[in-house]
Amino acid sequence: MATPKVLATHRLFDAARKTLQDNCDVEYWEKSERPPREEVLRRVKDKEGLICLLTEKVDDELLQAAPKLRIAANVAVGYDNIDVPACTKRGVVATNTPGVLDETTADFAWTLMMAVARRLGEGDVLARSGNWKGWDLDQLVGTDVWGKTLGIVGFGRIGRAMARRAGGFQMRVIYTDAVRAPADAEKELRAEYRDMNELLAEADFISVHTPLLPETHGLFNAAKFQRMKRTAFLINTSRGPVVDEAALVAALEDGKIAGAALDVYEKEPVIHPGLRRSNVVLAPHIASASLETRTKMACMAAENVIALLQGRRPANVLNPEALKG
């Protein structure tokens, strides 16, 4: 039996490559820059498996170019780059990598929250500039995080990881979600349910952890920012298009909110120029970027591919109806 061919649109980590090497004939994109679209379409033609990142669109065009493709494994928990119905229609299984990045992403959301509250970005620039004159009483005074109200939008695994961390800072936790959490989860995490408008009005920090869906696209718009406290901060580590960046810039310019800390953007890698301001912390989509977590993600994607190509059910199937038999 011929060894199945797989395309990986990234070099991956050694542990993932080792997982794949004994089971597949893998062609890697070895360059540091992202592969051009035409290269992906050309290389995927004879492949049964695809391991891809959020930067690669798995759509009708790609599926048509890859008649032998059986699985598209995303190295991410989000999968808005994959047209799942199109995959299902062609019998291609789509998978993602949930769970392994929850704690790391929550850690980074807290990093952003602390950084914007305590004006760390501005302090770093000042310390490196050579112009710092020394300690002063009112120099770069920020705002406390401990004892404040944390509003969590999207109370899934990452949202709940945020709530667990809030206890150590004596924060009051409120959340909103399309589905209210069970009472025992609310009790354990000391989290109170609110509808969106109530949460916007009460929270000092709003951390966004909702998936990108038609109903969450542009969720944070001008009307939402109008309802927030003028002293409140927005933190987004979910998906960029959940926030209307033009509306966010306008809210910041008008002083409707105090600041923002962002890891994701509406039109990545383009960042709205109005966000390059002192009360905004910007990060380049690195919330899950610890060596341990990104390695686990790559290995999970590799294991999903191997399972499918060996006739087993992958652990993280997004469209089970595409499975044969």
C-alpha positions as CSV (number, residue, x, y, z in Angstrom):
1,M,0.0,0.0,0.0
2,A,1.4,3.4,-0.9
3,T,2.3,5.8,1.9
4,P,-0.3,8.6,2.0
5,K,0.9,12.0,1.0
6,V,0.4,15.0,3.3
7,L,1.1,18.8,2.8
8,A,2.1,20.8,5.9
9,T,2.0,24.6,5.2
10,H,4.5,25.2,8.0
11,R,7.7,23.6,9.2
12,L,6.0,22.4,12.4
13,F,7.9,21.4,15.5
14,D,10.2,18.4,15.8
15,A,7.8,16.4,17.9
16,A,5.0,16.8,15.3
17,R,7.4,15.9,12.5
18,K,8.5,12.8,14.3
19,T,4.8,11.8,14.8
20,L,4.3,12.1,11.1
21,Q,7.5,10.6,9.6
22,D,6.7,7.0,10.1
23,N,3.2,7.2,8.9
24,C,3.1,9.7,6.0
25,D,5.1,11.1,3.1
26,V,5.0,14.8,4.2
27,E,5.9,17.8,2.1
28,Y,6.7,20.8,4.3
29,W,6.7,24.4,3.5
30,E,10.1,25.2,5.0
31,K,10.3,29.0,4.4
32,S,9.6,31.5,7.2
33,E,7.2,33.5,5.2
34,R,3.7,32.2,4.6
35,P,3.3,30.1,1.4
36,P,1.7,32.0,-1.5
37,R,-1.8,30.8,-2.4
38,E,-0.7,29.5,-5.8
39,E,2.0,27.4,-4.1
40,V,-0.5,25.8,-1.7
41,L,-2.9,25.0,-4.6
42,R,-0.1,23.5,-6.6
43,R,1.4,21.4,-3.8
44,V,-1.9,20.1,-2.5
45,K,-3.0,18.5,-5.8
46,D,-1.9,15.0,-5.0
47,K,-2.2,15.1,-1.2
48,E,-4.6,13.1,1.0
49,G,-3.9,15.2,4.0
50,L,-3.4,18.9,4.7
51,I,-2.0,20.4,7.9
52,C,-2.6,24.1,7.8
53,L,-2.7,27.3,9.8
54,L,-5.3,30.0,10.2
55,T,-3.6,31.9,7.4
56,E,-4.6,29.3,4.8
57,K,-8.1,29.3,3.4
58,V,-9.6,25.8,2.9
59,D,-12.4,26.7,0.5
60,D,-14.0,25.4,-2.7
61,E,-11.0,26.6,-4.8
62,L,-8.6,24.6,-2.7
63,L,-10.8,21.5,-2.4
64,Q,-11.3,21.5,-6.2
65,A,-7.5,21.7,-6.7
66,A,-7.1,18.7,-4.3
67,P,-9.3,15.8,-5.5
68,K,-7.6,13.2,-3.3
69,L,-7.8,15.3,-0.1
70,R,-9.4,13.4,2.8
71,I,-8.6,15.6,5.8
72,A,-7.8,19.2,6.5
73,A,-6.2,19.6,10.0
74,N,-6.1,23.1,11.4
75,V,-3.4,23.9,13.9
76,A,-5.7,26.2,15.9
77,V,-8.9,25.9,17.9
78,G,-10.6,28.5,15.7
79,Y,-11.4,27.4,12.1
80,D,-13.0,30.4,10.4
81,N,-10.4,29.8,7.6
82,I,-12.1,26.5,6.8
83,D,-15.3,26.3,4.8
84,V,-16.7,23.3,6.8
85,P,-19.8,22.8,4.7
86,A,-17.7,22.8,1.5
87,C,-15.5,20.1,3.1
88,T,-18.5,18.1,4.1
89,K,-19.9,18.3,0.6
90,R,-16.7,16.8,-0.8
91,G,-16.3,14.2,2.0
92,V,-13.2,16.0,3.5
93,V,-12.9,15.7,7.2
94,A,-12.0,19.0,9.0
95,T,-10.4,19.0,12.4
96,N,-9.0,21.6,14.9
97,T,-7.0,21.6,18.1
98,P,-9.2,22.5,21.1
99,G,-8.4,22.2,24.8
100,V,-4.6,22.3,24.7
101,L,-4.3,26.1,24.5
102,D,-7.0,27.1,27.0
103,E,-4.7,27.9,30.0
104,T,-2.0,29.5,27.9
105,T,-4.5,31.7,26.2
106,A,-6.0,32.7,29.5
107,D,-2.5,33.5,30.8
108,F,-1.9,35.8,27.9
109,A,-5.3,37.5,28.2
110,W,-4.3,38.3,31.8
111,T,-0.9,39.5,30.6
112,L,-2.7,42.0,28.2
113,M,-5.1,43.1,30.9
114,M,-2.3,43.8,33.4
115,A,-0.2,45.6,30.7
116,V,-2.9,48.0,29.6
117,A,-4.1,48.7,33.2
118,R,-0.6,49.5,34.4
119,R,0.5,51.3,31.2
120,L,3.3,48.8,30.7
121,G,3.7,49.5,27.0
122,E,4.2,53.2,27.6
123,G,6.6,52.4,30.5
124,D,8.7,50.1,28.3
125,V,9.0,52.8,25.6
126,L,10.1,55.4,28.2
127,A,12.6,53.1,29.9
128,R,14.2,52.3,26.5
129,S,14.2,55.8,25.3
130,G,17.1,57.1,27.4
131,N,14.8,60.0,28.5
132,W,13.6,58.6,31.8
133,K,14.4,61.1,34.6
134,G,13.7,58.7,37.5
135,W,10.8,58.0,39.8
136,D,8.0,60.5,40.2
137,L,4.8,60.4,42.2
138,D,2.3,60.7,39.3
139,Q,4.4,59.1,36.6
140,L,2.5,56.7,34.3
141,V,-0.1,56.0,37.0
142,G,-2.5,53.4,35.8
143,T,-5.4,51.6,37.4
144,D,-5.6,48.6,39.7
145,V,-6.8,45.2,38.6
146,W,-7.4,43.6,41.9
147,G,-10.8,44.1,43.4
148,K,-12.4,45.3,40.2
149,T,-15.1,43.7,38.1
150,L,-14.1,41.3,35.3
151,G,-16.7,40.8,32.5
152,I,-16.2,37.7,30.4
153,V,-17.9,37.5,27.0
154,G,-18.0,33.8,26.1
155,F,-17.9,31.4,29.0
156,G,-16.3,28.4,27.4
157,R,-13.1,26.7,28.5
158,I,-10.9,29.8,28.1
159,G,-13.5,32.1,29.6
160,R,-13.7,29.9,32.6
161,A,-9.9,29.7,32.9
162,M,-10.1,33.5,33.1
163,A,-12.6,33.3,35.9
164,R,-10.4,30.9,37.9
165,R,-7.5,33.4,37.7
166,A,-9.7,36.3,38.8
167,G,-10.1,34.7,42.3
168,G,-6.5,35.4,43.1
169,F,-7.0,39.1,42.4
170,Q,-10.2,39.3,44.5
171,M,-12.2,40.3,41.4
172,R,-15.9,40.1,41.0
173,V,-16.6,38.0,37.9
174,I,-19.6,38.5,35.7
175,Y,-20.1,36.7,32.3
176,T,-22.4,36.5,29.4
177,D,-22.9,33.6,26.9
178,A,-25.5,32.3,24.5
179,V,-26.0,29.4,27.0
180,R,-25.9,30.0,30.7
181,A,-23.4,27.9,32.6
182,P,-24.7,25.3,35.1
183,A,-25.3,26.5,38.6
184,D,-22.4,24.4,40.0
185,A,-20.0,26.0,37.6
186,E,-21.2,29.5,38.5
187,K,-20.8,28.6,42.2
188,E,-17.3,27.1,41.8
189,L,-16.0,30.0,39.8
190,R,-18.0,32.6,41.8
191,A,-19.3,34.0,38.5
192,E,-22.6,35.8,38.0
193,Y,-24.6,35.7,34.7
194,R,-25.5,38.9,33.1
195,D,-27.1,39.8,29.8
196,M,-24.7,41.7,27.4
197,N,-26.0,45.2,28.2
198,E,-25.7,44.6,32.0
199,L,-22.2,43.3,31.6
200,L,-21.1,46.2,29.5
201,A,-22.5,48.6,32.1
202,E,-20.9,46.9,35.1
203,A,-17.5,45.6,34.1
204,D,-14.2,47.4,34.6
205,F,-12.4,45.0,32.3
206,I,-14.1,43.1,29.5
207,S,-12.3,40.0,28.1
208,V,-13.6,38.5,24.9
209,H,-13.6,34.7,24.4
210,T,-16.3,34.1,21.9
211,P,-15.8,32.2,18.6
212,L,-16.2,34.0,15.3
213,L,-19.7,33.2,14.1
214,P,-22.1,35.1,11.9
215,E,-23.8,36.4,15.0
216,T,-20.6,37.5,16.7
217,H,-19.0,39.2,13.7
218,G,-18.8,42.9,14.6
219,L,-20.3,42.1,18.1
220,F,-18.4,45.0,19.7
221,N,-19.7,48.0,17.7
222,A,-20.3,51.6,18.4
223,A,-23.5,50.8,20.4
224,K,-21.6,48.4,22.7
225,F,-18.8,50.9,23.4
226,Q,-21.4,53.5,24.2
227,R,-22.7,51.3,27.0
228,M,-19.3,50.6,28.6
229,K,-17.8,52.6,31.4
230,R,-15.5,55.4,30.4
231,T,-13.0,53.8,32.8
232,A,-13.3,50.3,31.3
233,F,-10.8,48.4,29.1
234,L,-11.5,45.9,26.3
235,I,-9.3,42.8,26.0
236,N,-9.6,40.6,22.9
237,T,-7.8,37.3,22.4
238,S,-10.6,35.6,20.5
239,R,-11.0,36.6,16.8
240,G,-10.3,40.0,15.3
241,P,-13.6,40.4,13.4
242,V,-15.6,40.1,16.7
243,V,-14.5,43.8,17.2
244,D,-15.4,46.6,14.7
245,E,-12.0,48.3,14.8
246,A,-13.2,51.6,13.3
247,A,-15.8,51.8,16.1
248,L,-13.2,50.9,18.7
249,V,-10.9,53.6,17.4
250,A,-13.7,56.2,17.5
251,A,-14.6,55.1,21.1
252,L,-10.9,55.5,22.2
253,E,-10.6,58.9,20.5
254,D,-13.8,60.2,22.1
255,G,-12.8,58.8,25.5
256,K,-15.8,56.5,25.7
257,I,-13.6,53.7,27.1
258,A,-10.2,53.9,28.8
259,G,-8.2,51.6,26.6
260,A,-7.8,48.3,24.9
261,A,-5.4,45.4,24.7
262,L,-5.6,43.3,21.5
263,D,-4.0,40.1,20.2
264,V,-6.2,39.7,17.1
265,Y,-7.3,42.0,14.4
266,E,-10.2,42.5,12.0
267,K,-8.1,42.2,8.9
268,E,-4.9,40.4,10.0
269,P,-2.0,41.1,9.5
270,V,-3.3,44.7,8.9
271,I,-3.9,46.7,12.0
272,H,-6.0,49.8,11.9
273,P,-3.6,52.8,12.2
274,G,-5.9,54.4,14.8
275,L,-5.1,51.6,17.3
276,R,-1.4,52.7,17.5
277,R,-2.0,54.9,20.5
278,S,-0.6,55.0,24.0
279,N,-3.7,53.5,25.7
280,V,-3.8,50.4,23.5
281,V,-1.5,47.4,23.9
282,L,-1.0,45.5,20.7
283,A,0.3,41.9,20.3
284,P,0.8,39.9,17.1
285,H,-1.6,37.0,17.6
286,I,0.5,35.2,20.2
287,A,-2.0,34.2,22.9
288,S,-1.2,30.5,22.5
289,A,2.4,31.0,21.7
290,S,4.3,29.1,24.4
291,L,6.6,26.4,23.1
292,E,4.8,23.8,25.1
293,T,1.3,24.7,23.8
294,R,2.2,25.3,20.2
295,T,4.0,22.0,20.1
296,K,0.9,20.2,21.5
297,M,-1.2,21.9,18.9
298,A,1.0,20.8,16.1
299,C,1.1,17.2,17.4
300,M,-2.6,17.1,17.8
301,A,-3.1,18.1,14.2
302,A,-0.6,15.5,13.1
303,E,-2.4,12.8,15.2
304,N,-5.7,13.9,13.6
305,V,-4.3,13.3,10.1
306,I,-2.7,10.0,11.0
307,A,-5.9,8.7,12.6
308,L,-8.0,9.5,9.6
309,L,-5.5,8.1,7.0
310,Q,-5.3,4.9,9.1
311,G,-9.1,4.4,9.1
312,R,-9.7,5.7,12.6
313,R,-11.8,8.6,13.8
314,P,-9.7,11.7,14.6
315,A,-10.2,13.1,18.1
316,N,-11.3,16.6,17.0
317,V,-13.7,16.2,14.0
318,L,-15.6,19.4,13.1
319,N,-17.9,17.7,10.5
320,P,-18.6,14.0,11.6
321,E,-21.0,13.7,8.7
322,A,-18.0,13.7,6.4
323,L,-16.7,10.5,7.9
324,K,-17.1,7.5,5.7
325,G,-18.8,4.4,7.1
